Amino acid sequence: LLRMESGNRTSSPVFILLGIFNHSPTHTFLFALVLGIFTVAIMGNSTMVLLIHLDAQLHTPMYFLLSQLSLMDLMLICTTVPRMAFNYLTGRNSISLAGCGAQIFFYVSLLGAECFLLAVMAYDRYVAICYPLRYTILMSQKLCVLLAVASWILGSLDGIVVLAAALSFSYCGSLEIHHFFCDVAGLLPLSCTDTSTFERLLFVCCVVMLILPVSVIVTSYSRVLLAVLHMGSGESRHKAFATCSSHLMVVGLYYGAAMFMYMRPASTHTAEQDKMVSAFYTILTPMLNPLIYSLRNREVSRGLRKFLRRGRLL
């Protein structure tokens, strides 16, 4: 499978994904559970994107940004789970350098884009609650689209940087990746090249992609909390908290797992730990996001009921 260069370096490496499941009864059940979660995530996020597109009452900045989050989640889970399922069912665990690079690019790009988009969503809630009379000016449709596009572009730039570095390394020896998809953290131990400079660059990228958006989120919601506490009406406070709590739940799930994964020293990582954490925010979180927003949001629930009634009438 490998064309060898001088020494033990490979010019066209084929990696082996060791996966997350074996064929024991327990792991077979867990694999079926993952497929179930994948199906729910696909249906939930597809429904959110379609619903927000079709319902004119949801054509606001907040729901447009929510549709972009659902689209990112949809692409993220499709980047990892189908390949993992194919490998498990066929027993063919090999993946080419090109295939590995494609997974790395989409995975890193989508994670980065979600980081920035969650910050934009926090800013949107800050403007809506703290400056309600100027909301349509401060968060115009044009600005909303530009911020969403900027999230996609910044995430893609991060993906390009990481991909270029990963493809520049030489790989030798055992090419087994202790993961269920190609992650740059899993490739680094396989490289014959000194990766210390890249690891420092990766840490800087993590700071930019995680800490800066988190700073925007914390600042925005600190202002929101102060504004809510000064509201005279209990109903207004309840509505403001209900609007923001869904977003904060998603932020907590997403950033908690991502920081645990990428902001720790490499020496503290274990293969099993990385696989479990990665499975959480690449498989479970995309399923939870649409459920959190649809169950806790009256407008989305109303639009979904209207959409289902229309489907029955047809």
C-alpha positions in Angstrom: 0.0 0.0 0.0 2.9 2.4 0.6 5.4 3.6 -1.9 8.6 4.0 0.2 11.2 6.7 -0.1 14.8 6.5 1.2 14.8 5.5 4.9 11.3 4.7 6.1 9.6 7.9 4.8 6.5 7.5 2.6 6.0 9.7 -0.5 2.3 8.7 -0.8 1.2 7.6 2.6 -2.0 5.6 3.2 -3.1 5.9 6.8 -5.0 3.4 8.9 -7.9 4.8 11.0 -8.1 2.5 14.1 -11.6 3.8 14.7 -13.6 3.9 17.9 -15.6 0.7 17.9 -14.8 -3.0 17.6 -17.3 -5.8 16.8 -18.2 -6.8 20.3 -21.9 -6.7 21.1 -21.5 -3.6 23.3 -19.6 -1.7 20.6 -22.1 -2.9 17.9 -24.9 -1.4 20.0 -22.9 1.9 20.5 -22.3 2.0 16.7 -26.0 1.7 16.1 -26.6 4.4 18.7 -24.2 6.7 16.8 -26.1 6.1 13.5 -29.3 7.0 15.3 -27.8 10.2 16.6 -26.4 10.9 13.1 -29.9 10.5 11.7 -31.5 12.7 14.3 -28.8 15.4 13.7 -29.3 15.3 9.9 -33.1 15.5 10.2 -33.0 18.2 12.9 -30.5 20.5 11.3 -32.0 20.1 7.8 -35.4 20.9 9.2 -34.1 24.1 10.9 -32.4 25.3 7.7 -35.6 24.5 5.6 -38.0 26.0 8.2 -36.1 29.2 8.6 -35.8 29.6 4.8 -39.6 28.9 4.2 -41.1 30.8 7.2 -41.2 34.6 6.4 -41.7 35.3 10.1 -38.2 33.8 10.8 -36.4 36.0 8.3 -34.6 38.0 11.0 -30.9 38.2 11.8 -31.2 35.9 14.8 -32.8 33.1 12.8 -30.6 33.6 9.8 -27.6 33.1 12.0 -29.2 30.0 13.6 -29.7 28.6 10.1 -26.0 29.1 9.4 -25.2 27.2 12.6 -27.4 24.4 11.6 -25.8 24.3 8.2 -22.3 24.1 9.8 -23.4 21.3 12.1 -24.9 19.4 9.2 -21.6 19.6 7.3 -19.5 18.9 10.4 -21.3 15.6 11.2 -21.2 14.6 7.6 -17.4 15.1 7.6 -16.8 12.4 10.1 -19.6 9.9 10.6 -20.2 8.5 7.1 -16.5 7.6 6.7 -16.4 6.1 10.1 -19.5 4.0 9.4 -18.1 2.9 6.0 -14.9 1.8 7.6 -16.7 -0.1 10.4 -19.1 -1.9 8.1 -16.6 -2.8 5.4 -13.5 -3.4 7.6 -11.5 -1.1 5.2 -9.8 1.3 7.5 -7.3 2.9 5.1 -7.5 6.5 4.0 -5.2 8.3 1.5 -3.3 11.5 2.3 -5.8 13.4 0.0 -8.8 11.9 1.9 -7.1 12.7 5.2 -6.4 16.2 4.1 -10.0 16.8 3.0 -11.3 15.7 6.4 -8.8 17.9 8.2 -9.7 20.9 6.1 -13.5 20.6 6.5 -13.2 19.7 10.2 -11.0 22.5 11.2 -12.8 25.1 8.9 -16.2 24.2 10.3 -15.0 24.3 13.9 -13.4 27.7 13.4 -16.4 29.0 11.5 -18.7 27.9 14.4 -16.5 29.7 16.9 -16.9 33.0 15.1 -20.5 32.5 14.4 -21.3 31.8 18.0 -19.6 35.1 18.8 -21.7 36.9 16.2 -24.9 35.3 17.6 -23.9 36.6 21.1 -23.4 40.1 19.7 -26.8 39.9 18.0 -28.5 39.1 21.3 -26.5 42.0 23.0 -27.8 44.5 20.4 -31.4 43.1 20.5 -31.6 43.4 24.3 -29.5 46.4 25.1 -30.4 48.6 22.1 -33.9 47.3 21.0 -34.9 50.6 19.3 -31.7 50.7 17.2 -31.6 47.0 16.5 -32.6 47.2 12.8 -29.8 49.7 12.3 -27.0 48.2 14.4 -27.8 44.7 13.1 -29.0 45.3 9.6 -29.6 42.4 7.2 -26.5 43.4 5.2 -24.3 43.5 8.3 -25.7 40.1 9.4 -24.9 38.5 6.1 -21.4 40.1 6.1 -20.7 38.7 9.6 -21.9 35.3 8.7 -19.7 35.3 5.5 -16.8 36.5 7.6 -17.2 33.5 9.9 -17.1 31.1 7.0 -14.0 32.8 5.5 -12.1 33.0 8.8 -12.8 29.3 9.5 -11.7 28.4 6.0 -8.4 30.3 6.4 -7.7 28.4 9.6 -8.4 25.2 7.7 -6.1 26.1 4.9 -3.2 26.9 7.3 -3.6 23.6 9.2 -4.0 21.6 6.0 -0.9 23.2 4.4 1.2 22.3 7.4 -0.2 18.8 7.7 0.6 18.1 4.0 4.1 19.5 4.3 5.2 16.9 6.8 6.9 13.6 5.9 5.4 10.5 7.5 7.2 7.3 8.4 7.0 4.2 10.5 3.5 3.1 11.7 0.8 5.1 9.9 -1.9 4.1 12.3 -4.1 7.0 13.5 -5.7 6.3 16.9 -9.0 8.0 15.9 -12.1 7.5 13.9 -11.3 10.4 11.5 -8.2 12.3 10.4 -7.4 14.9 13.0 -4.2 16.9 12.9 -3.5 16.0 16.5 -3.5 12.3 15.5 -1.1 13.0 12.6 1.6 14.8 14.5 3.0 11.7 16.3 3.4 10.0 12.9 5.6 12.7 11.3 9.3 12.3 10.7 9.5 16.1 10.6 10.1 18.3 13.6 6.5 19.6 14.4 7.4 21.9 17.3 7.0 25.1 15.3 3.7 23.9 13.9 2.4 23.0 17.4 3.2 26.5 18.5 1.3 27.8 15.4 -1.6 25.5 16.2 -1.7 26.8 19.8 -1.8 30.4 18.5 -4.6 29.5 16.1 -6.5 27.9 19.0 -6.2 31.1 21.0 -7.5 33.1 18.1 -10.3 30.7 17.2 -11.4 30.0 20.8 -10.3 32.8 23.2 -11.2 35.8 21.1 -14.7 34.6 20.3 -15.2 33.6 24.0 -14.1 37.1 25.0 -16.8 38.6 22.7 -19.4 36.2 24.1 -18.5 36.9 27.7 -18.5 40.6 27.2 -21.8 40.5 25.3 -23.6 38.4 27.9 -22.2 40.4 30.8 -23.9 43.5 29.2 -27.0 41.5 28.6 -27.2 40.3 32.2 -26.8 43.9 33.5 -29.6 45.1 31.1 -31.9 42.2 32.1 -31.4 42.9 35.8 -32.5 46.5 35.3 -35.7 45.6 33.4 -38.8 46.6 35.3 -41.1 43.9 33.8 -40.8 40.3 35.0 -42.2 39.2 31.6 -39.4 41.1 29.8 -36.8 39.5 32.0 -38.2 36.1 31.4 -38.3 36.6 27.6 -34.7 37.9 27.5 -33.4 35.0 29.6 -35.3 32.5 27.4 -33.9 34.0 24.3 -30.3 33.9 25.5 -30.3 30.7 27.6 -30.5 28.4 24.5 -27.5 30.1 23.0 -25.5 29.9 26.2 -26.3 26.2 26.5 -24.9 25.6 23.0 -21.8 27.8 23.7 -21.2 25.9 26.9 -21.4 22.5 25.2 -19.3 23.5 22.2 -16.5 25.6 23.8 -16.2 23.4 26.9 -15.4 20.3 24.7 -13.2 22.3 22.3 -11.1 23.9 25.0 -10.6 20.6 26.8 -9.4 19.1 23.5 -7.2 21.8 22.1 -6.0 24.1 24.9 -4.3 21.3 27.0 -0.6 20.4 26.6 0.0 17.6 24.1 1.7 15.5 26.9 -1.6 15.3 28.8 -3.6 13.8 25.8 -4.5 10.2 25.5 -5.9 8.5 22.4 -9.1 7.2 24.1 -9.7 10.6 25.8 -9.4 12.5 22.5 -11.7 10.1 20.7 -14.4 10.4 23.4 -14.2 14.3 23.5 -14.2 14.5 19.6 -17.2 12.2 19.4 -19.0 14.5 21.8 -18.6 17.7 19.9 -18.6 16.3 16.3 -21.5 13.9 16.8 -23.6 14.7 19.9 -23.5 18.5 19.8 -24.8 18.8 16.2 -27.8 16.7 17.3 -28.4 18.7 20.5 -28.2 22.2 18.9 -31.5 22.0 16.9 -33.3 20.3 19.8 -32.2 23.0 22.2 -33.3 25.8 19.9 -36.6 24.2 18.7 -37.7 23.1 22.2 -36.9 26.4 23.9 -37.9 28.8 21.2 -41.6 29.7 20.7 -41.2 31.1 17.2 -39.3 28.0 16.0 -41.9 25.7 17.6 -44.8 27.7 16.1 -43.1 27.6 12.7 -42.5 23.9 12.9 -46.2 23.2 13.9 -47.3 25.4 11.0 -44.9 23.6 8.6 -46.2 20.1 9.8 -49.8 21.2 9.4 -49.1 22.4 5.9 -47.5 19.1 5.1 -50.5 17.1 6.3 -52.9 19.3 4.2 -50.8 18.7 1.1 
